[in-house]
């Protein structure tokens, strides 16, 4: 390594890579990665695998054993300092004899923000904060949104033709994008705690919505059905994973339909109706109460338009396939009458090619 700052970035990058293995597995905890380094080599590492299991810091210390004394710990998120389902990581760090701790970002939970760092510094450890801060903050964006607002981080994913259509005039959408893009969507699903669609999408496509392969992920499947009219022959009720299905419906939906859905093994949550459908803000709050930190919405056009219009989307992920479906195709975003001056404006984060499709990520200004 050329200097200590470059070394810190190098080892923190490894901690980020470890943390990414836990994305989609840890709700309602954030993904965390940790690396223990001594004399320029890794002596222990770990990542948080599931809520209630050993934290990343403690796992890396267990791996290193007595070698941890005098080592430097790199951790993507400020170590916890209170008892939960596991003991505080600050205690494990102090007991291990670690000399220095390098933290990517502070805990976004205002109750714990900065507390772990203060405890370690008060005990005489050298603590550095902010190495690869942007990368480590991105890891905990869903957790930060959830812990501060009670609502999940919302990613809106749409697969569209170049002219912005999600299906042709007959409702056919398989396949607008290519195989590589569809494979990338399954990668995206593995990062989410829940995957949401509207009633029309379920009726048109009869999707499974689960990531393939799952690789240990068990996201909820969220279906919005304001009238309570979905037939129970659909895959979300019959494919053997109905316990992962949550249907949001109106408080006025017939009780007999609700009971039939529950008999299928799925869950039903009643929320209020507003003009145009269910109260989406209430839906998000109820999902937050279930511990959902990252919600991936996959449309359709009415739902996507409502989320954008209400400014409930944190990030857009748009896959554009090499097709032109024309004016009679189904629009990707039903926004109603919109004028240019007040139209939702996006800030593009990145644009890249995925097979024969384009991938654009953006957020609302």
N, C-alpha and C positions, 0 to 999 in steps of 0.2 A: 504494500500500500504506500502511496506517495506521502500522505500525511494522515493525521488522526481524523480529520473531517471526512476524508474520502473513505477511510476505514469504517467510520460510523455509518456512512451511507450504504456501504457494501453490505455490512452485517444487518442493517435495518431492512434492506431490500430482501434478504433471506427471510427475515421475520414476517414481512408482508406476504411473501409467497406461501409461507406456512399458514398464515391467517386465512388466506383465500381458500384453503382446503376446507375450512369450517363454514364458509358462507352458505346460508340456507339450512344449516343444521342446528344452530345455537339458540333459536328464539326461546325466551325473550331476552337472551344475552347477546352481546355483540361478538363477532368473530375476533379472535386475538391470536397473534403469533409471537413466540419468544425464542431467542437464541442466546446461549451462554458461550462466551468467547474467552479464551485464556492463551496467552503467548501466541496470538495470531491464528488459533484454530478453534473450531467448534468443539465444545466438550459436552454440550447438551442442548436440546431444542424441543419444542412442543407447540401444539396449537389446541385451542379450545374446541372440543369435539361435540359437546352437547351440554345443555343446561343441567346443572347438578353434578357434573363430572369434574375431574381435576382441571384447574385453570392452566393456561399455557405456561406461565411463569413457574408454577409448582411442578409441572411435568418436566420442564427443562432442568430444574434443580434436582429432581429425583434421578434423572438420567445421569447427571454429572456426579452426584454423590459428594464425596469429600473434596473432589477437584474444584467445586464451586467456590471454595475459599479464595479470595483475592481476584476473582474473575469479574468480567463485565457482562451485565445482562442487557440485551436489546429487546425491547418489548413495544409492540405497535400502539398499545393503549396504556395509559396510566394504571399501575397496579391497584387492585381494589384494597380497601383498608378497613372493611367492616365484615362481620360474619353474615353469611347468607346460607346457601346450601353447602358451601365449603368455607374453610377458614380463610382469613384475609391473606392475600399474597404478600402484603408488606411484612407480615410476621415471618413467612417462609424465607423472604429475602434477607431479613435481618438475622435470622437464625443460621443461615447458610454461610455467612461470612463474605458475601459478595461485596466487592469494593466500590463498584461504579454501576449506575443504572442509566441507560439511554432510552428515553421515552419518545415515541413518535408524536402522540397528541394526548392532551389531557382528557379526562373522563367528561363527556358532555352532560352527564347528569349533574344538575346544579347542586344536589345534595352532597356529591362526592368530588366535585370539580376541584382539583389541586390538592386535596387532602392527603392522598397517598404520597405525592411528591414532598409535601411539607413534612410528613412523618419520617420519610427516609433521610431528608436533609437534616432534620433535627437529631437524628441518630448518628450523624457524621458521615453519611455516604455522599459521594459526589453524584449529582443527578443532572443530566442534560435533557432538555425538552425541545422538541420541534424538528428532529431529524426526519426527513421525508414526510413532513407534516401534511402536505397535500395528498399524498398517497395513503397515509394512515387515516386521515379524516374521511377520505372516500370510502374506506372500509366500514366506517361506523355511521355513515349518513342515515341509513334507515333507523338505527338505534337512537341517534341523536334526535331525529324528527319525532319518533315515538315517545321517548322519555320526556321530551319538552312540550309536546302538544297532545299526547294521547292518541294520535292518529298515525297510520303507517305512511312511510315513504311510498309514493305512487309512481311507478314506471308505466307509461302507456306505450305498448308495442303494437305496431300496425304493419301488416304486409299489404302493400299497395302496388297498383300498376303505376307507370310513369305519370299518367294523367290523374292519379289520386283516387282510383277506384279500388274497392276491396273485393268486388265480385262483378261478374257480368250481369246483363239484364235479367237472366234466369236465376241468379243467385249463386252460380258456380264460382268457386274461388280456388279450386285445386287444379293446378298449382300456379299461382301468379309468380312466386319466387322459385329459385332453383334449390337443388338438394343441399348445397352448402349453407344457404341461408336458413333452411328449415332445421338443419343440424345445429346451427348457432342459436336458434330459438330454444331448443332443448337445453343448451348451456345456460341461457338466460332464465329459463324456468327453474333450474336448479339453484338459482340465487334467491328465489322468492319464497316467502312464507305462505302466500296465498295467490291464486291466479283467478282473476275475475272476468266474466263475460256477461253480456246481456241475454235476455230471453231469445231474441231473434237469431243470434249467433248459434245458440244451442239447438234451436229448431232447424236451422239451415244446414249446419255442419255435423251435428251430433258428435262433438269432439270429446276426447278423453281428458285433455288439458293437463295430464300429468307428464313430468319429464321422463324421457326414455333415453338411456337407462336412468333409473332413479338415483343410484349411488347413495342410498341411505336417506334421500330427501323424501319428506312426506308433506308437501304443501297442501293446504286446503284448496278445494275447488269452490269458488264463490259464483253463484248464479243469481242474477236479479230477475225476479218475476213478480211484477207489481200486482197482477191480477190472480196469481195462483192457478195457472192453466197449463203448465208444462205436463206432457204425458210422461208417465213413469216408466215407459219402455226405453227411455234415453240412456246412453252409456253412463252418464254421471250417477245414475241410480242402480244400474244393473251389472257393472263390470267388476264387482267384487271389492271396490274401494269406496262404497257409498258413505262410509264413516268419515271420509275426507271431503264430503260434499256439504256445503252450507248454502241453503236457499234463503235469500232475503225476499220478503213479500210484504204486502200491506197489512196493516192492523185489521183491515176489513175483509181479508181473504177468508173464504169459507173454511170452517174448522175441519170438515170432513176431508178436504184436500190436504190440509196441513197434517192430519193424522196419517193419511196414506203415505205421504212423503217420509214421515218419521218411521213408519213401519218398514220402509225400504232400507233404513239404516242411516239415512241422511238427517241433517239437522235443519231446522227451520227457525229463522229469526224474523220477527215482525217489527217493521219500522213504519214511520208515517209516510203518507203520500203527499207530494207537492205537485204543483202544475207540471205536467210532463213526465211524471213517474215517481219513483221512490226518492226520499230525501237522502241524497248522496253523502252529505256531511254526516248525517246520523249513521249511515252505513259504515263510513270510515271510522267513526268513533266506536261503534260496536265491534268492528274488527280489531281496533286497538285494544279493547278490553279483552279480546281473545288472545292477546299477545302477538298479533300480526304486526311485524315491523316493516316488512317490505311487501307491498302489494303490486303484483304485475297484472295490468289490465290488458286484455287482448281484444277489446271491441265488443260489439260492432260500432257502426257509424253514429247511431243515436247516443250511445253511452260515451263514446270517445268525444263527440261534440259537446256533450253536457259537462264532462270533466274539464275540458279545455276552457269552455265558456265560464265555468265557475272558478277557474284558476286552482284546481285541485290536483294538477299534474306537476310532479317534481322533475321528471325527465321523460322525454319522448325518444323512442327507439323506432325508427322507420326503415323498413326494408322495402326497397323499390325494385320490383321485378321488371324485366324487359318486355312489357306488354302495354298495349293501348286498348282500353276497353270502351272508350267513347262516352258520350253524354248519357246514355241509358244505363250504364253500369252503376252499381251501388256506390254512393260516395263514402269516402273514408271518414269524413268529419261532417256531421249534420249540425251546422252552426246557426241555421236560421238566416234571416236577413242581416247581412254584415256589410258595413262600409269600410273602405280602406283605412280611413283615419283612426278607427277604433278597433280594427281587426286584431285578433291575437297575434303577437309578434314573437318569433322564435330567435333564440341565440344559438347558433350551431356550435357544438363542441367538437365534433369530428365528422369526417366523411371518408368512407373507404369502400373498397370493392370486396364483396363476398361471393365468390363464384361468378355467376352471370348477373348478380343483383348488386345494388348499392345499399350501403348501410349509412344512415345519417342519425347521429345522436344530437339532441338539442334540449334546451329547456325554455320555458316561457319567460319572457322578460317581465 
